Amino acid sequence: MSRVDYDSLTILAAVVREGSFEAAAKSMNVSQSAVSQRIKQLEEKVGVVLVARGRPCLPTDVALQFCRHLDQVILLQQELEGRMRTLIGGADAQHAMIRLAVNNDSLATWFPNLIKRATEELGVRFDILPDDQEHTEDSLKSGNALAVITTLETPVQGCRRISLGSMDYIAVASPELFKKEFSKGVSLQTLRASTCLAFNRKDTIQDQWMRLCFGDSVPVSTHFVPSYEGYLVCCLNGVGWGLVPRIAGNPYIMDGKLVELSAGRDVTVSLHWQASMQSSEILQRLGDLVLEEAKKHLTPDRFRSE
């Protein structure tokens, strides 16, 4: 495209965000037919389908790239408006929205501190996509997010990587469950007969912990609980044993509400911040804030960027 129609991209982003033409029209205060016409014209100009019609409407990879570009332009506009206010005064600009993919355990532990700081210091708002840390980079590659927290160490093409440190995970169970299922000790044999918790079917950290402790893993009867809060409550009330971040599990161990299955056998997961190298100043400053907060809560790693 020789020229980008940003009005049409704004409507496309509304459809992607709201999941339907009707909801997008309502959020933009225009008619549904106007939204449909703009999307159709944009698709004809680009020569590819941008939105798969359905319930909900789903964006194609091309649409996600357009949305990512629009997000970056909005950030640049906010920076320009801020400089203009400094030079000539004027009303405050609207807050820029930054879409991030963040792993669920960070989101439930240390990342809210970052949200508070970034809101106060950068004046931004967040649209956060939660996922497993091993899969958040998919949102960056597809264009659905401007930056991610991921386990992926190799920089995504065109992106800057900052090593944040490591989140340590410990295997825990309630005292009642530990007494019931591990009275003969924690071994592959007793684990095979136990019940464990996993976040979803992409969650492999239980197998990682078993291999760390015993050199192998065994099939375990599993509850899938796709909520950090629900997962932790299930550990506390004895539904099953599971892996939780040490920074979250230690207080419960000290209170006697959880028991560590094998002391000192932490699964260490290195986390990285990845964002486009062609990003705005705001996104670069956000990366610096992320690193500062990570240093306060994560196990020190290399703390270097690429």
C-alpha positions as CSV (number, residue, x, y, z in Angstrom):
1,M,0.0,0.0,0.0
2,S,1.4,3.4,-1.1
3,R,-0.7,5.2,1.5
4,V,-2.4,4.0,4.6
5,D,-5.9,5.1,5.4
6,Y,-5.8,5.5,9.1
7,D,-9.5,6.1,9.5
8,S,-10.1,2.7,8.0
9,L,-7.4,1.1,10.1
10,T,-9.1,2.6,13.2
11,I,-12.3,0.9,12.2
12,L,-10.5,-2.4,11.5
13,A,-8.9,-2.2,14.9
14,A,-12.3,-1.7,16.5
15,V,-13.7,-4.8,14.8
16,V,-10.7,-6.8,15.9
17,R,-11.0,-5.5,19.5
18,E,-14.8,-5.9,19.8
19,G,-15.2,-9.1,17.9
20,S,-18.1,-8.0,15.7
21,F,-19.1,-5.3,13.2
22,E,-22.1,-4.4,15.3
23,A,-20.1,-3.9,18.5
24,A,-17.4,-2.0,16.6
25,A,-20.0,0.4,15.1
26,K,-21.4,1.0,18.6
27,S,-17.9,1.8,20.1
28,M,-17.1,4.1,17.2
29,N,-20.6,5.8,17.2
30,V,-21.2,5.0,13.5
31,S,-23.6,2.8,11.7
32,Q,-22.9,-0.9,11.1
33,S,-23.2,-0.5,7.4
34,A,-20.4,2.2,7.6
35,V,-18.1,-0.2,9.3
36,S,-18.9,-3.0,6.8
37,Q,-18.3,-0.6,3.9
38,R,-14.9,0.6,5.3
39,I,-13.7,-2.9,5.9
40,K,-14.8,-4.0,2.4
41,Q,-13.0,-1.1,0.8
42,L,-9.9,-1.7,2.8
43,E,-9.9,-5.4,1.8
44,E,-10.3,-4.5,-1.9
45,K,-7.4,-2.0,-1.7
46,V,-5.1,-4.5,0.0
47,G,-6.3,-7.5,-2.1
48,V,-6.8,-9.9,0.8
49,V,-9.4,-10.8,3.4
50,L,-8.8,-8.9,6.7
51,V,-11.6,-10.2,8.8
52,A,-13.1,-13.7,8.8
53,R,-16.8,-13.1,9.3
54,G,-18.4,-15.1,12.1
55,R,-19.2,-15.0,15.8
56,P,-16.8,-13.6,16.8
57,C,-15.2,-12.0,13.8
58,L,-11.5,-13.1,13.6
59,P,-8.6,-11.1,12.2
60,T,-6.3,-12.5,9.6
61,D,-2.5,-12.2,10.1
62,V,-2.5,-9.2,7.7
63,A,-5.2,-7.5,9.8
64,L,-3.1,-8.1,13.0
65,Q,-0.1,-6.5,11.3
66,F,-2.2,-3.4,10.4
67,C,-3.4,-3.2,14.0
68,R,0.1,-3.4,15.4
69,H,1.2,-0.6,13.0
70,L,-1.8,1.5,14.1
71,D,-0.8,1.0,17.8
72,Q,2.7,2.2,17.1
73,V,1.4,5.2,15.2
74,I,-0.8,6.1,18.2
75,L,2.1,5.9,20.5
76,L,4.1,8.2,18.3
77,Q,1.2,10.7,18.1
78,Q,1.0,10.7,21.9
79,E,4.7,11.5,22.2
80,L,4.4,14.3,19.6
81,E,1.4,15.8,21.5
82,G,3.3,15.7,24.7
83,R,6.2,17.6,23.2
84,M,3.7,20.2,21.7
85,R,2.1,20.7,25.1
86,T,5.5,21.4,26.6
87,L,6.3,23.9,23.8
88,I,3.0,25.7,23.4
89,G,0.6,24.4,26.1
90,G,-2.8,23.0,25.4
91,A,-5.2,20.3,26.7
92,D,-4.0,16.9,27.8
93,A,-3.9,14.2,25.1
94,Q,-5.8,11.0,25.4
95,H,-3.9,8.1,27.0
96,A,-2.2,5.7,24.6
97,M,-3.2,2.1,24.7
98,I,-0.4,-0.6,24.7
99,R,-1.3,-4.2,24.0
100,L,1.0,-6.7,25.7
101,A,1.1,-10.4,26.0
102,V,2.2,-11.4,29.6
103,N,2.5,-14.8,31.2
104,N,-0.2,-15.5,33.8
105,D,2.2,-16.0,36.7
106,S,3.9,-12.7,36.2
107,L,0.6,-11.0,35.8
108,A,-0.6,-12.4,39.2
109,T,2.6,-11.6,41.1
110,W,5.1,-8.8,40.1
111,F,3.7,-7.3,36.9
112,P,0.8,-5.3,38.6
113,N,3.6,-3.1,40.2
114,L,4.8,-2.3,36.7
115,I,1.3,-1.4,35.5
116,K,1.0,1.1,38.4
117,R,4.4,2.7,37.7
118,A,3.8,2.9,33.9
119,T,0.4,4.4,34.4
120,E,1.8,7.1,36.6
121,E,5.1,7.8,34.8
122,L,4.2,7.2,31.2
123,G,0.5,8.0,31.2
124,V,-0.5,4.8,29.2
125,R,-3.2,2.3,29.5
126,F,-2.8,-1.5,28.9
127,D,-4.6,-4.1,27.0
128,I,-3.1,-7.3,28.3
129,L,-3.3,-10.7,26.7
130,P,-2.6,-13.4,29.3
131,D,-1.0,-16.7,28.2
132,D,1.5,-19.3,29.1
133,Q,5.1,-17.9,29.1
134,E,6.1,-20.4,26.4
135,H,3.5,-19.1,23.9
136,T,3.2,-15.3,24.5
137,E,5.7,-14.7,21.6
138,D,3.1,-15.9,19.2
139,S,1.2,-12.6,19.9
140,L,4.3,-10.6,19.0
141,K,5.0,-12.6,15.8
142,S,1.4,-12.3,14.6
143,G,1.3,-8.6,15.3
144,N,-1.4,-8.9,18.0
145,A,0.9,-7.4,20.6
146,L,3.5,-4.7,20.6
147,A,5.6,-6.4,23.3
148,V,5.7,-9.6,25.3
149,I,7.1,-11.3,28.3
150,T,8.3,-14.7,27.1
151,T,10.6,-17.6,27.7
152,L,11.9,-17.3,24.1
153,E,15.6,-16.3,24.4
154,T,16.2,-15.8,20.7
155,P,15.1,-12.4,19.6
156,V,12.1,-12.3,17.3
157,Q,13.2,-10.8,14.0
158,G,13.2,-7.0,14.3
159,C,12.7,-7.0,18.0
160,R,14.9,-6.1,21.0
161,R,15.2,-8.6,23.8
162,I,15.9,-7.8,27.5
163,S,16.7,-10.6,29.9
164,L,14.6,-10.0,33.0
165,G,15.7,-12.8,35.3
166,S,14.2,-16.1,36.4
167,M,10.9,-17.0,38.0
168,D,11.5,-20.0,40.3
169,Y,8.7,-22.6,40.7
170,I,8.3,-25.0,43.5
171,A,6.1,-28.1,43.8
172,V,3.6,-27.8,46.7
173,A,0.6,-29.5,48.2
174,S,-1.7,-29.0,51.2
175,P,-0.5,-30.8,54.4
176,E,-3.6,-33.0,54.1
177,L,-2.9,-34.0,50.5
178,F,0.8,-34.6,51.2
179,K,-0.1,-36.9,54.1
180,K,-2.6,-38.8,52.0
181,E,-0.7,-39.3,48.8
182,F,3.0,-39.0,49.8
183,S,3.1,-40.8,53.2
184,K,5.7,-43.2,51.6
185,G,7.7,-40.3,50.3
186,V,7.8,-38.4,47.0
187,S,8.9,-40.7,44.2
188,L,7.8,-41.5,40.6
189,Q,5.8,-44.4,42.0
190,T,3.8,-42.2,44.4
191,L,3.5,-39.4,41.9
192,R,2.0,-41.8,39.4
193,A,-0.8,-42.5,41.8
194,S,-1.3,-38.8,42.8
195,T,-3.4,-36.0,41.4
196,C,-1.8,-32.8,40.1
197,L,-2.9,-29.4,38.7
198,A,-2.0,-27.9,35.4
199,F,-3.0,-24.5,34.0
200,N,-4.0,-25.9,30.6
201,R,-2.8,-28.6,28.2
202,K,0.1,-26.5,27.1
203,D,1.5,-26.5,30.6
204,T,4.5,-28.8,30.9
205,I,6.1,-27.5,34.1
206,Q,5.0,-30.6,36.1
207,D,6.9,-32.8,33.8
208,Q,9.9,-30.5,33.9
209,W,9.9,-30.7,37.7
210,M,9.7,-34.5,37.7
211,R,12.6,-34.8,35.3
212,L,14.6,-32.4,37.5
213,C,14.0,-34.5,40.6
214,F,14.0,-38.0,39.2
215,G,15.4,-37.9,35.7
216,D,12.1,-38.9,34.2
217,S,8.4,-38.1,34.3
218,V,5.3,-40.3,34.6
219,P,1.6,-39.8,33.7
220,V,-0.4,-38.2,36.5
221,S,-4.1,-37.7,36.9
222,T,-4.6,-34.0,36.2
223,H,-7.1,-31.2,36.8
224,F,-6.8,-28.3,34.3
225,V,-7.4,-25.0,36.1
226,P,-6.9,-22.0,33.7
227,S,-6.8,-19.4,36.4
228,Y,-3.9,-18.4,38.6
229,E,-6.2,-17.7,41.6
230,G,-8.2,-20.8,41.1
231,Y,-5.0,-22.9,40.7
232,L,-3.6,-21.6,43.9
233,V,-6.9,-22.2,45.8
234,C,-7.0,-25.8,44.5
235,C,-3.4,-26.3,45.9
236,L,-4.5,-24.8,49.2
237,N,-7.7,-26.9,49.6
238,G,-6.1,-30.2,48.6
239,V,-7.5,-30.8,45.1
240,G,-4.0,-31.7,43.9
241,W,-0.3,-30.8,44.0
242,G,1.1,-28.2,41.6
243,L,3.9,-25.8,40.7
244,V,3.6,-22.2,41.9
245,P,6.1,-19.3,41.8
246,R,8.3,-19.4,44.9
247,I,7.5,-15.7,45.6
248,A,3.9,-16.7,45.9
249,G,4.3,-20.0,47.6
250,N,6.8,-19.2,50.3
251,P,4.3,-17.2,52.5
252,Y,1.9,-20.2,52.6
253,I,4.7,-22.6,53.4
254,M,5.8,-20.4,56.3
255,D,2.2,-20.4,57.5
256,G,1.9,-24.2,57.3
257,K,-0.8,-24.0,54.6
258,L,1.4,-25.6,51.9
259,V,4.1,-28.2,52.0
260,E,7.0,-28.3,49.5
261,L,7.2,-31.7,47.9
262,S,11.0,-31.6,47.4
263,A,12.9,-28.7,49.1
264,G,15.4,-26.9,47.0
265,R,14.3,-28.4,43.7
266,D,13.1,-25.3,41.9
267,V,12.2,-25.3,38.2
268,T,13.9,-22.1,36.9
269,V,12.1,-20.3,34.1
270,S,14.0,-17.4,32.4
271,L,11.8,-14.5,31.3
272,H,12.5,-12.0,28.6
273,W,11.0,-8.8,27.4
274,Q,10.7,-8.5,23.6
275,A,9.5,-5.5,21.7
276,S,10.0,-4.0,18.3
277,M,13.3,-2.1,17.7
278,Q,11.3,0.3,15.6
279,S,9.0,1.2,18.5
280,S,8.2,4.5,20.0
281,E,10.1,6.2,22.8
282,I,7.3,5.3,25.2
283,L,7.7,1.6,24.4
284,Q,11.4,1.8,25.0
285,R,10.9,3.5,28.3
286,L,8.3,0.9,29.2
287,G,11.0,-1.8,28.6
288,D,13.3,0.0,31.1
289,L,10.6,0.1,33.7
290,V,9.8,-3.6,33.2
291,L,13.5,-4.4,33.8
292,E,13.6,-2.3,36.9
293,E,10.5,-4.1,38.4
294,A,11.8,-7.5,37.3
295,K,15.0,-6.9,39.2
296,K,13.0,-6.4,42.4
297,H,11.1,-9.7,42.2
298,L,12.9,-12.2,39.9
299,T,16.0,-14.2,40.5
300,P,19.0,-12.3,39.0
301,D,19.9,-13.5,35.6
302,R,22.1,-12.0,33.0
303,F,20.2,-8.7,32.8
304,R,21.5,-7.8,29.3
305,S,19.7,-6.9,26.2
306,E,20.1,-7.7,22.5
